[in-house]
């Protein structure tokens, strides 16, 4: 008799090691949903399709394992696209399983339920690989190929779609064993040349991008920095490339002109897993760039030595090559620490945001995962929040996705139930996805959500105040009672009087084994830049 396409899909997901799927059911995926009924794969239903891919992204980045989302075609895929685009920007391995209209109607414009013109073209710009299958025998191989692509080289989202008949009909076929990871190989001669260049540097600088923590390369990155006694700067995605308590860590470069003297002083730069957007090194700076994706090398800065390679393996080889070239170098820890003190003093001088971030860092456990939304306090988190371990700071990268933080934090908590997970959101962004409090309550996902309420889309409102002569339009908000809103979903909540009272409330929330919302009113803050 064989197995239905839905059963084959679930069996292949199990074979690939999938433990949870974030999904919203609907007509074209009901036979797939039915196949999950007796399977040992956790199915978490969200309250909006956008949350399926956000949660899958949070799960993937927190764990290092691919996250899986499932939605209906058409509007379901459109809604899930915001999370898929964020995962694409963040190099996060997320599989979107999507339905299609009836097989005979694909591409004919018949006006079938959820019918859109060429759904694959919607997702191709925000996926690494995407395919459509039409028959049950094609489903398991397609899912297998999607996981193979996510495990090869630079991880990014993939997409598999199928019509309802493919999930309903049966086929005599078997599932496939997972493909092993295939990291991007490096050229040993280029690594040796990089070692010589770095060994000859007087003021080396290391830049850690998102490819370092997400490539499980933080240990090798730190070892190379310590061998060279190099100053270390990270991008916002690269926070966690080095423990920020390390005296060589000077901070994060993200719209942060206070780091300009550090960048200008470097004679040789080693950039790993970053496209170097916004750095602007002097023309005399010699740059070595390592990236799993060769297309990113030289995108934003002229590079003297380009090395395509997996970050962990390439840094390991570079460390070994440097061992034979550099002796015991004088420590630059005191010099770099003094630079960091000066930079942090300049951040505090801007206004209260830096102090708020310091309060958060003191209240949140060292190993907690922080997910910052697109909000003023979050911007200061990018520059000022200290990160001690990889995969514990999950921003939205260049996509700047408003509202992504809360469901992304839920996905991270599902993947890492052993760690506190905190979302830092503004009032505007939280209401994009606040309905997922129902998901948190239904499935018992105990995250901490700190809502900063300034009664506005704060960043846009500040633009109007500072750049448009105070002509405010469309940026002021009337917000709900956050505590009452959370309680309506069965979520614990507390309101503090202001940032000065935030620490104890966040500390208590992190210690609780239940979802908690902490509401904090605040004035409209000056630009952190």
N, C-alpha and C positions, 0 to 999 in steps of 0.2 A: 504493500500500500504506500510505503514511503512516508515522508514527513512533509508537513505544510511548510510553505516558505517562511511563515512566522516562526515555526519551531526551529527551522534551520538557522534563521537569524539569531534567535536566542542562544542556540547551541554554539554558534560561532563566537558570539560575544563572550559566552562562558569560557570557551577555549582560549580566547584572547586575554582572559583574566579579569573581565569586567565584573564588578561587584554591585554597581548601582547605575541606574539610568534615571535621568531627570527629564520629565516628559509632561506633555499635556495631550490627552487622548482625543480622538475624533474619528469621523466616519471612515476615512480611507486607511486608518491604522488599527482598526478593531481586531482583525485577525492576528496582527502582531501583538497587540496588548493581551489577547487571550493566551498566547503562547507563554507569556510571563507568569501566568497564574500559579503554576506549580514549579516554577524554576527558582533556584537559589540565587536570584539576582534581585536586588532591592529596587523597587519601582517607586520613585518619588514624584507625585503629581504636583506641579506648580499651579499658580493662579493666573499666569500669563505666559505666553510663549517666550517672551524675552528672558524670563527667569530660567528657562531650561538651559540655554547656552551660557548665561552668566554663571549658573551654579556648576555646570560642567567645567567651565574655565577655572573657577575657584578650586574645584576638586583637583583638576589636573595640575595646576601650578603649586598647590600645597603639597601634593603627594608625589609628583613626578610621573604619575600614571595617566594614560588618556582618560578624558571625561567623555561621557556619552549623553547626548540629548536626542529627543524624539518628538516630532511635531507633525501636524497635518500639512498638506501642500498649500500653496498659494499664500493666503494671509498668515498662516502659521509660520511658513518659512520667512515671509517678510518680517514678522514680529521677532523671530529668533535671530534675524540677521544682525541686529545691534550687538548681541552677545558674540555672534560669530565674528563680526568685524573686530571687536575688542580682542578676542582670542587670536585673531590673525595679527593684529598689531603687537601683541605680547608674545608671539611665538609659542602659543599654547596648543597642545595636542587635544583637540575636541572633535569628536565625530558627531555630525548631525545626521540622524536617520529621519528621512522625510517620506511622507506618502506622495502619491501622484493621483491624478484623476484616472478614471477607468481607462484601461489600456487602449481601447479603440478610439478614445477621445483625445489622447495626448497630441497637442499641437494643432488641433482642428478648430479651436475657438468656438466650441459648441455651447459655452456658457454652463458647463457642469459645475457642481459645487466646488469652490476653491480653485477654479480654473484660472491659470495665468499663462501668459505667453512665454514659453521656453524658460521654465523654472531654473534649469541648469545655468543659464546666463546670469541669473540673479546672484548665484553663490560663487561663480568662478572667480570674481575679483577678490573675494575674501576667504578663499580656500586654497590649499596647496594642491588638492586633487579632488575631483568630483566626478560622479558617474551616475547613470540611470540604468537600472536593470528592469527587465520585463517579465522574466520567468522565475519560478521558485528555485530552479537549479543554479541560477546566476547569483543568488543572494549571498550565500556563504563566501564564495570567492570574492565578491565585491567588498564585503566587510573585511575579509582577510587582507585584501589589497589596500584598503583604507588604513588599517593599522600598520601595515608594512610601510606605507608612505609616512605616517606619523612618527615611526621609529627610525627613519632614515634621514641622516643629515639634520637640517634645521627642522624642528617640529612645528607644524602649523595645522590648522583645522582641515578636515576632510568631510565629504558629503556623499551619502548614498541615498538615492530615492527609488521608489518602486510603486507601481499601481496596486490597488487592493487585491486584484486577482493573483498577483505574484505572492502575496502573503497568504492567500486562501488556498491556492492549488497545491498539489503535492508533487514531490520529486523523489526519485531514488538516487540519493547522493549523500556524501559524507562531508563533515566539516574538516577544516584544515588546521594543522599545527601552526602556532604563531611563528611568524618570521622573526629571527633574532635581530636585535638592533644593528644598524649599519652606520656607524658614525663616519663623518667625513674624514678621509685619511689626509695626513699632512705630509709635506715634503721634508725629509730629514735635513737636506742641504739648506733649505730656507730657514729651518729652525736653528741650525748651526750658525748661519749668517746673522740671525737675529740675536743669538747669544753673544756673538762678538760685538755687535753694535751696542747692545745694552751694557756689556761689561766695560766698554770704553766710555760710557756716559759719566759725566760729572754730577749732573742733577737729573737723574732719571725720574720719570713719572709714569705710574700705571693708572689706566682708566678701565674700570670694571663696568661692563654693560650687562643687560639682562641675560646675555648668553652665558655669563659666569655662574650665577646661582641656579639658573634653570638648566645649565649643562653640568651640574654637580661638580663644578670646577673650583669652588671657593678655596679648598685646601691648597691646591696647586698654585692658585693665584696669590694667596697669602705667602706661600713659601718663596715664590719668585720675588715678591716685594721685599721680603725680609733678607733674602740673599743680596739683593741690590741696595737695600736700605733706601728704597724708592718711596717718594710721596705717593699716596693712593687717593684718587678721586673716583667716585662712582656716579653713574647716572641714576635717575630715580628707579628705573627697572633693575639696575645693578646693585641696589642696596642689599647687603648680605654677601657681596663678593668678598668682603673682609669684615671681621668683627669691628664695629665702630669703637670699641674700647682699645683696639690696637693703636699704639702711639703713631703709627705711620698713616693712619686714616685721617684725612683733612676735611672730609665732608662730601657733599653731593652737589654736582654741577647740574642744575636745572634752572635756567633763567636766573642764575646766581652770580651777578657781576663781582661779588666779593671774593670769588675764587680767581679772578683775573690775574692777580700777581703770581699765584701758584702756577697757573698754566703758562704764563709768559716766561717764567724762570726755567722751565724744563728744557733741556737740550735734546733728550731722546724720550719719546713717548711710546709706551706699549699699550695699545688699545685692544681689548678683548671683548668680543660679543657686543659691540656697539657700533652704530653708524656715525658716531661723533657729531650728531646734529647739535648746533649751537655752541660748539667749543671755540672755533676760530683761532687756531694756534698761529703764532708768528710764522712768516715764510721760512725762517731759518730752522724751525723745529723739524727734527728728523722723526718720522712716525713709522712704527711697525704695527701692522694691524692684523689681528687673527680673528677669523669668523668662519663659522660652519657654512655660511652662505657667501660664496665668492662675490655675488652681485652687490653685497653691501660694502665691500672694501673699496675705499676711495670715493664713496658717494658724497661725502661732505668735506673731505680734506685730502690734499695730495699725499700719497703714501709712498715712502721710499721702499718699504719691504712688505709685500702682501702675502699672507699665508692663509690659504683655505685649509681649515682643519677643525676637528672637534676640540672644543675648549679644554676639556679635562685631559685628553690624551696629548694634545699639543703642549699645554703648559707643563705636563709631566716631563715630556722630552726636553723642553726648554730649561726646566729646573735642573735636570741631569747635565745638560750641556753647560749651564752656568757654574755648576759645582766645580768643574775643572778650570774655570776661567777667573773666578773672583775669589779672593781670600776673605778674611774677616774684615769687613768694612766698618768704619766708625759709625756708631749709631746716629741716625738723624731724628730719633724719636722726640727729643726735647725740642728741636727746631720745628718739627711738624706740629707737635702739640701746641706750641706757642702760636703758630699760624691759625690753628683751629680755634683757640681761645679768642683770638682777634676777630675771626670771621663770625663766631657765635655772638660776640659782643655787638657787632654791627647788625646782626639779625634782631637782637633784642631791642636795639635802638629804633627799629621801624615802628614798633607798637606792641600791643599785647599778644599777638599771635604766637611769638616764640615762647613766651611764658606759658601759654596754654599747651603748647606741644610738650614743653618740659614737664608740666603737670601730668599729661597723659603718659609720658614715658616712665615717670616715677611710679604711677599707679598700675601700669600694665606689666604683668610678669615678663621676665626676660625672654622666655621662649614663645611668647604669644605671637599670633599672626595678626598683622594689621592690614586692613583693606581701606585705603583712603579714596573717597569719592572726589568729584570735581567740585571742590569748595575751598574757600579761602584758608581755613585751618589746614585742610589737606595739602594745599600748596606749600604751606610752611612745614608740614610733615615731610614733604619731599626733600626740603633743604635741611631740616633741623632734627627730625626724629631719628634717634640712633637705633640701628638695627644690628643685632648680634649674631644672627644665624641666617643662612640662605633659606629661601622659600618662606620667609616670614613677613615679607612686605610685598603686597600685590596691588600695584597701581594699574591704571588703564592705558598706560603708555601714550603714544601720540594720538590715540583715538579720543582721549579726553571724554569718556562716556559718562554723561550726567546720569546718576541714578543706578549705576552698575554695582556700587559697593555692597549694598545690603544682600542681594541674592548671591553675589560672588562670595561673600563671607559665609553664607549658609552652605554653599558647596564646599568651601574650604573646611568648614567644621565637620561636614559629613565625612570628608576624607581624612581629617586629623582630629578625631574626637578626643584625643589625649591632650590637646593644647587649647588654651583660651584663644578665641577668635574675636577680634574687635573691628567693627566698621565705624569709620569716622565720616559722617555725612552732614550736609547742610539741609535746611528745611525744605528747599526746593527739590533737591535731588532725592531726598528720602521719599517724597510722595510719588515719585515715578514708580516705585516698586514696593511701597509699604504694605500692599495687600499680601505680600509674601510672608507677613507675620502669621497669616493663616497656615501657610506651609510649615513654618517653624513650630507653631503650636501643635499641628496635626502629627508631625513626625518627631517632635521632641528634639529640636536642633538648638542647643543652648548657646547662641551667640550674644555678644554685647554690642549694642548699637548706640553710639553717642551722636545725638542730633543737636547741631548748633543752629539756633534759631535767631536770625537777625531780621526776620520779616521781609525777606527779599531774595531774589536771585542775586546774591551778593556781589559776585564778580561783575556781572553786567550792570548792576545798579551803581557800583563804584566807578565803572567807566563813564556812566552818565554824570555822576557827581564831579569827577575829576577831569574829564575830557570834553564834556558837552555842557558845561556851565550849570550843572544841577538840573537839567531838563529831564526829569524822571518820567518815564512812560513804560508800562508793561513789565516792570521789574519788581514792583512791590507786591507782597503776598499777604493774604489773610490765612493764617494757619489754624489747624485744629488744636484742641487740648491734647497734647501728645500722650499724656498719661492715660486720659480717658480713651483715646484711640487704641493704645496698646492693650488696655484692659478689655476693650471690646473684642479683641482677638484672643483673649486669654493669656496675654503676655504680661509679665511683671514690668513695672516701670516706676521711675522716680524722677521728679523734677528738682533741679537744684536752682538756687537763686542767681547763680552766675558762675563764671569760670573759676573764681576763687574757691568755690565749694565743690569743684568737680572731682578732685582727687579721691576722697573717701568713697564717693558714690561709684566711681569706675572701679576702684579696688574691690569693693564689695560685690559689684556685678561680675567681675572676673572670677570671683571665688564661688559664685552661685552655680548650681547645676540646672539652670533653667534659662530660657531666653529673657533678656533684660533690655529695656530701652532706658537710656539716661538722657533727659531733655535739659538742654542748657541754653538759656537766653544769653545773647551777647550783643554788644553794639556792632554797627557796621565798621568793619576793620579797614585800615589803609592797605594799599597794595603791598604784598610781601616782596615785590621786586624792586 
